[in-house]
Amino acid sequence: MTRIERSLAQALGLARGAAAPPSLLAAMRYAVFPGGARIRPRLCLAVARACAEDSVGLSGAAAAAIELLHCASLVHDDLPCFDDAATRRGRPSVHKAFGERIAVLTGDALIALSFQALAHAASAAPARLVTLVGIIARSIGAPSGIIAGQAWECEAQIVLADYQRAKTGSLFAAATAAGACAAGREAGPWHALGERIGEAYQIADDIRDVVSNEEELGKPAGRDQALGRPNAVHRLGIGPAVARLEDLVQSAIEVIPHCPGAADLRTHILSEASRLLPRELARPAA
């Protein structure tokens, strides 16, 4: 976590300057610190370590880029035109703290900063930058990035799998692929791992939205039902949703590509999975 926080601080340092608008800089920092579980950058670094990373600066920047994109998506997700969420991580959301206009610009600025952070660290392994940029870019836009995921919420008919793959799975797939690429490995075989973990995380989020309260979540609860958004619990029920999550975690373990640190990565994934569900629903990791 210290490594992730340091990489994020270095990235935000790239945005500072005497000519920068103070409110924008303050809102960007507010959106990033203090963070949540940092599950996506932790996964990115876990994959890099499993692949015997040889450029800690580049893998750190990749992890920071993934988290900056996640933070940007939360800022935009909370806006009045989408979820109209008043709180995030147990405090006022960015648009409540800084106003709607600054919130829109903050999300945009964090997306741009993710690429800036990658470029800044690329001198350590410049040949890997093109692939890394492609991985990150695909996780953002169309056809199946986080922006596409947000856009699905604007459609009258939603295919649950497509929505989850874009809204949540895309950044998890980017985390595993970027971690491998930053370590000098082929990124393609790592997408399946991230996609499975991402779907599991989304189902867990659906479950928490139904069974938890705002104090536990640090954000409004019951929003999927209130906004008419797809939710695995509403479609399947609690029991089948938990079973599907567990199947996805096991499937993720099974598709870990061959790498020097596969055993440690398996332990990391099982440890993270044990934290996904509310305590009363969770079962010990096998």
Buried (B, 14 or more C-beta within 10 A) or exposed (E): EEBBBEBBEBBBEEBEEEEEEEBBBBBBBBBBEEBBEBBBBBBBBBBBBBBEBEBBBBBBBBBBBBBBBBBBBBBBBBBEEEBBBBBBBEEBBBBBBBEEEBBBBBBBBBBEBBBBBBBBBBEBBEEBBEBBBEBBEBBBBEEBBBBBBBBBBEEEEBEBEBBBBBBBBBBBBBBBBBBBBBBBBEBEBBBBBBBBBBBBBBBBBBBBBBBBEBEEBEBBBBBBEEEEBBBBBBEBEEEEBBEBBBBBBBBBBEBBBEBEBBEEBBEBBBEBBBEBBEEEBBEEBE
